[in-house]
Amino acid sequence: MKRPYYLMTAGAITLFMGAVFATSALGEGTEATVLTPVKNVRGIRTPDRVITIDGFLYEDFESVADGEQRLPDGWKTTSTPGHDSDCWSAGTLGRGDTPLNGVSGYKYAYILGNKETAHDSWLFSPGVSLTAGKEYSIEFFAMMPPVSGSDVMEKLEVFIGSGQTPDAMTLKLEEIENDNDYWRWQGYTFTPETSGTYYMGFHSISPAGSNSTVIDDLKISSGDIPVFKGNTELDMGSTDTRAGLLESDYTFSNDGKAALEVSFEECSDGLQVEGLPLVLDEYQDGTVKITLSRQEAGDYEGHVTLRTNDPTLPTVKIDVTATVKEARVTGYCFRLRAGRAGRLGSLARFGQCIRLRRT
């Protein structure tokens, strides 16, 4: 049978995060012990992706609420027969108090290790409309760490098919058997013979005694498009009513392969945005300055809305918070002695009471 896909090179990657290169998601010298869920990690907030064009699917799992283990909307999992709890989830894993960082944050899809029984659990993606005869790229990252002192490796079958059931997964792209304690890129090309809605299927068949299998940043695309990547929350910190303006930098990036165009749409009263419009090349970062000029004391809540040419995210709303404190005056009074007033020039006269401001 003709297999309408082509396997691209899959290899270990070096992640670039800020100014630090890292291949281990948990740092140097970390023993590959069994991963467990971590509930106290506050992940970054990114926009919920809405698929607005045919032929494109993107999922980085960052929309999963902190402390939860539910898959995002549109995803589906089946349990290992006879073991209802042995299924895929999404959220944050770690070893002890050390969280496992993902490719684009601290959220990803995963299935935990099973000491007693081999896995037979499926994870199905949302559907994406594909056109017959058109070539599509399928990409994701996988981590399949070993258990310390064990030679058992994880196994993951990668499929594409016409529905969110095992029987509908008719085309097997690859069977991955690995023990990598780092994020490894997997890439394929796929040309459907029939137009329709297609789904990705990830089938965990790891043996008993294995560690977890984790996947992140799934993307199906045809051609180059821009992808906006940024936080949707900005805490500007605190100021007081006499300190004047409060400024913060907001940084975002282009995770796509086409130029990303970002412009100003609107913002709440009291906020100003500088540095737009911007055009970012592939994997380039951009920064704009957001200024709060509010003088009233209290907690501030506002927003900034940006417009992009990302077909899956035409507008980005950034929630902005800050605290404006009332400048207080101390109860201490200092009176100048004779001969000391001249040191303060015109700021004080002899015998004048000077009260100090405290914030």
MIBA-608639 format. One line per field, with one value per residue (C-alpha): x, y, z; residue number from 1. Coordinates in pm, whole numbers, always signed. Example, Ala and Ser with C-alpha at 12.3 -4.5 7.8 and 13.67 -1.06 7.14 Angstrom:
BEGIN
east = c(+1230	+1367)
north = c(-450	-106)
up = c(+780	+714)
i = c(1	2)
! end
This chain:
BEGIN
east = c(+0	+124	+219	+143	+391	+761	+967	+1193	+1502	+1424	+1696	+1788	+1753	+1909	+1639	+1704	+1536	+1626	+2004	+2055	+2096	+1970	+1927	+1810	+1468	+1553	+1909	+2247	+2301	+1934	+1863	+1594	+1353	+981	+792	+488	+231	+326	+37	+206	+374	+240	+286	+289	-42	-76	-376	-624	-568	-866	-815	-945	-801	-807	-484	-342	-337	-122	-126	+121	-110	-43	-417	-443	-531	-263	-294	-531	-468	-747	-673	-761	-1091	-1105	-855	-964	-800	-882	-762	-564	-829	-904	-715	-935	-675	-406	-468	-328	-352	-213	-41	+297	+521	+833	+1068	+1018	+999	+1171	+920	+983	+992	+816	+914	+707	+619	+533	+234	+224	+38	+165	+97	+251	+460	+283	+469	+239	+83	+193	+28	-240	-373	-456	-440	-632	-588	-865	-954	-800	-929	-675	-689	-612	-281	-145	+167	+151	+418	+353	+580	+591	+839	+859	+1037	+1056	+1286	+1419	+1393	+1725	+1890	+1650	+1694	+1318	+1239	+913	+729	+497	+315	+230	-74	-295	-651	-1007	-1154	-1086	-1101	-830	-1000	-991	-612	-531	-188	+105	+375	+631	+691	+926	+1124	+1349	+1482	+1564	+1567	+1538	+1294	+1338	+1185	+980	+885	+698	+534	+190	-2	-364	-519	-869	-984	-1144	-1091	-789	-675	-341	-324	-56	-64	+139	+251	+531	+598	+534	+798	+855	+863	+635	+592	+545	+461	+447	+401	+210	+181	+26	+77	+102	+335	+485	+269	+349	+274	+240	+386	+341	+194	-160	-94	+136	+185	+349	+428	+361	+413	+271	+61	+363	+612	+472	+466	+500	+665	+703	+840	+620	+810	+670	+807	+733	+729	+631	+832	+668	+711	+486	+323	+203	+22	-170	-547	-666	-604	-769	-764	-439	-225	+8	+189	+514	+716	+448	+402	+666	+761	+942	+1127	+1122	+1188	+1266	+1169	+1006	+950	+707	+686	+361	+319	+64	-3	-277	-244	-532	-444	-572	-542	-540	-682	-676	-584	-395	-516	-276	-357	-150	-138	-126	-421	-499	-477	-581	-608	-424	-567	-312	-456	-256	-248	-67	-89	-85	-14	-104	+212	+210	+373	+556	+477	+839	+913	+1265	+1335	+1652	+1887	+2048	+2331	+2193	+1924	+2175	+2275	+1928	+1923	+1572	+1414	+1370	+1389	+1515	+1258	+1049	+909	+1001	+793	+930	+727	+714	+600)
north = c(+0	+347	+539	+907	+1052	+1101	+1078	+1374	+1378	+1348	+1432	+1572	+1948	+2222	+2451	+2824	+2984	+3345	+3355	+2998	+2686	+2363	+2007	+1868	+1986	+1931	+2057	+1890	+1584	+1511	+1145	+1005	+906	+860	+1177	+1278	+1561	+1901	+2125	+2434	+2562	+2893	+2863	+3144	+3255	+3233	+3297	+3019	+2913	+2911	+2729	+2977	+2834	+2495	+2299	+2428	+2293	+2422	+2309	+2392	+2293	+2622	+2688	+2413	+2573	+2564	+2259	+2078	+1768	+1799	+1788	+2104	+2120	+1898	+1640	+1287	+994	+626	+426	+105	-173	-272	+32	+341	+569	+470	+740	+1066	+1396	+1748	+1977	+1990	+1704	+1704	+1514	+1621	+2000	+2039	+2104	+1976	+2265	+2218	+2348	+2664	+2684	+2431	+2252	+1948	+1620	+1312	+959	+854	+545	+223	-18	-318	-309	-221	+86	+60	+415	+654	+1034	+1196	+1554	+1785	+1754	+1961	+1995	+1878	+1885	+1586	+1603	+1886	+1826	+1904	+1916	+1739	+1833	+1780	+1730	+1419	+1332	+967	+957	+629	+507	+520	+177	+32	-50	-35	+214	+390	+314	+549	+488	+796	+778	+997	+902	+1009	+995	+994	+617	+348	+191	+524	+551	+386	+532	+468	+733	+587	+374	+556	+359	+577	+673	+1040	+1269	+1578	+1717	+1549	+1691	+1458	+1563	+1413	+1519	+1390	+1414	+1293	+1102	+1218	+1560	+1563	+1605	+1429	+1363	+1277	+965	+898	+538	+464	+99	+129	-186	-222	-51	+234	+605	+872	+975	+1349	+1544	+1918	+2175	+1979	+2160	+2060	+2316	+2372	+2651	+2917	+3118	+3350	+3230	+3484	+3363	+3571	+3599	+3730	+3864	+4150	+4249	+4592	+4581	+4875	+5250	+5531	+5836	+6070	+5855	+5929	+5684	+5306	+5133	+4767	+4585	+4329	+4073	+3833	+3628	+3483	+3103	+3070	+3072	+3374	+3734	+3829	+4173	+4321	+4653	+4843	+4795	+4965	+4987	+5085	+5439	+5518	+5295	+5387	+5153	+5243	+5053	+4943	+4843	+4568	+4306	+3997	+3737	+3363	+3295	+3662	+3841	+4183	+4420	+4707	+4947	+4973	+5279	+5336	+5701	+5647	+5856	+5722	+5476	+5119	+4805	+4872	+4633	+4711	+4562	+4614	+4463	+4393	+4300	+4039	+3865	+3525	+3347	+3155	+3461	+3786	+3976	+3933	+4073	+4131	+4174	+4439	+4470	+4706	+4843	+5217	+5290	+5604	+5796	+5827	+6082	+5968	+6098	+6204	+6578	+6719	+7080	+7249	+7395	+7730	+7717	+7409	+7571	+7705	+7352	+7295	+7620	+7738	+7404	+7491	+7777	+7769	+7614	+7470	+7118	+6882	+6567	+6276	+6089	+5709	+5468)
up = c(+0	-82	+232	+162	+412	+439	+755	+823	+1044	+1412	+1654	+1992	+2014	+2217	+2355	+2362	+2662	+2723	+2724	+2841	+2628	+2782	+2663	+2998	+3106	+3471	+3487	+3497	+3714	+3774	+3830	+3603	+3876	+3811	+3723	+3929	+3895	+4041	+4143	+4287	+3971	+3837	+3464	+3212	+3068	+2692	+2466	+2397	+2037	+1802	+1474	+1220	+898	+732	+730	+1057	+1413	+1699	+2063	+2341	+2633	+2816	+2842	+3107	+3443	+3713	+3935	+3698	+3488	+3230	+2860	+2661	+2477	+2171	+2298	+2393	+2570	+2620	+2919	+2920	+2927	+3287	+3427	+3412	+3570	+3319	+3059	+2922	+3110	+3074	+3322	+3498	+3611	+3824	+4049	+4406	+4411	+4072	+3791	+3440	+3196	+2865	+2525	+2566	+2935	+3208	+3053	+2822	+2766	+2949	+3063	+3394	+3444	+3532	+3757	+3724	+3377	+3026	+2871	+2603	+2614	+2329	+2303	+2016	+1895	+1777	+1411	+1133	+776	+516	+137	-85	-268	-50	+161	+534	+802	+1133	+1423	+1798	+2081	+2299	+2622	+2731	+3036	+3178	+3535	+3721	+3729	+3472	+3103	+3031	+2754	+2669	+2346	+2158	+1831	+1623	+1393	+1181	+1094	+1029	+1382	+1755	+1794	+1770	+1467	+1280	+1320	+988	+909	+1139	+1100	+1341	+1648	+1886	+2142	+2351	+2694	+2632	+2935	+2715	+2460	+2122	+1803	+1583	+1232	+937	+613	+518	+192	+226	-60	+40	+161	+505	+878	+1025	+1381	+1536	+1752	+2015	+2138	+2451	+2453	+2711	+2912	+3284	+3497	+3253	+3327	+3180	+2817	+2758	+2441	+2373	+2096	+1833	+1501	+1167	+893	+520	+413	+636	+876	+1170	+1524	+1807	+2137	+2451	+2797	+2842	+3192	+3295	+3660	+3663	+4036	+4268	+4297	+4513	+4441	+4440	+4248	+3905	+3614	+3639	+3340	+3237	+2933	+2760	+2553	+2295	+2007	+1665	+1682	+1316	+995	+827	+940	+1234	+1223	+1555	+1593	+1862	+1881	+2204	+2581	+2909	+3047	+3222	+3003	+2719	+2476	+2299	+2040	+1793	+1516	+1501	+1244	+1377	+1172	+1250	+1623	+1688	+2012	+2036	+2329	+2384	+2678	+2874	+3101	+3378	+3464	+3724	+4041	+4251	+4526	+4496	+4286	+3914	+3654	+3284	+2950	+2626	+2299	+2013	+1653	+1466	+1129	+1302	+1136	+1456	+1683	+1510	+1842	+2173	+2498	+2776	+3127	+3316	+3695	+3932	+4285	+4359	+4724	+4916	+5007	+5386	+5616	+5927	+6271	+6323	+6341	+6308	+6416	+6304	+6558	+6515	+6263	+6087	+5874	+5627	+5528	+5381	+5189	+5111	+5201	+5567	+5809	+6161	+6392	+6106	+6150	+5864	+5824	+5626	+5365	+5403	+5131)
i = c(1	2	3	4	5	6	7	8	9	10	11	12	13	14	15	16	17	18	19	20	21	22	23	24	25	26	27	28	29	30	31	32	33	34	35	36	37	38	39	40	41	42	43	44	45	46	47	48	49	50	51	52	53	54	55	56	57	58	59	60	61	62	63	64	65	66	67	68	69	70	71	72	73	74	75	76	77	78	79	80	81	82	83	84	85	86	87	88	89	90	91	92	93	94	95	96	97	98	99	100	101	102	103	104	105	106	107	108	109	110	111	112	113	114	115	116	117	118	119	120	121	122	123	124	125	126	127	128	129	130	131	132	133	134	135	136	137	138	139	140	141	142	143	144	145	146	147	148	149	150	151	152	153	154	155	156	157	158	159	160	161	162	163	164	165	166	167	168	169	170	171	172	173	174	175	176	177	178	179	180	181	182	183	184	185	186	187	188	189	190	191	192	193	194	195	196	197	198	199	200	201	202	203	204	205	206	207	208	209	210	211	212	213	214	215	216	217	218	219	220	221	222	223	224	225	226	227	228	229	230	231	232	233	234	235	236	237	238	239	240	241	242	243	244	245	246	247	248	249	250	251	252	253	254	255	256	257	258	259	260	261	262	263	264	265	266	267	268	269	270	271	272	273	274	275	276	277	278	279	280	281	282	283	284	285	286	287	288	289	290	291	292	293	294	295	296	297	298	299	300	301	302	303	304	305	306	307	308	309	310	311	312	313	314	315	316	317	318	319	320	321	322	323	324	325	326	327	328	329	330	331	332	333	334	335	336	337	338	339	340	341	342	343	344	345	346	347	348	349	350	351	352	353	354	355	356	357	358	359)
! end
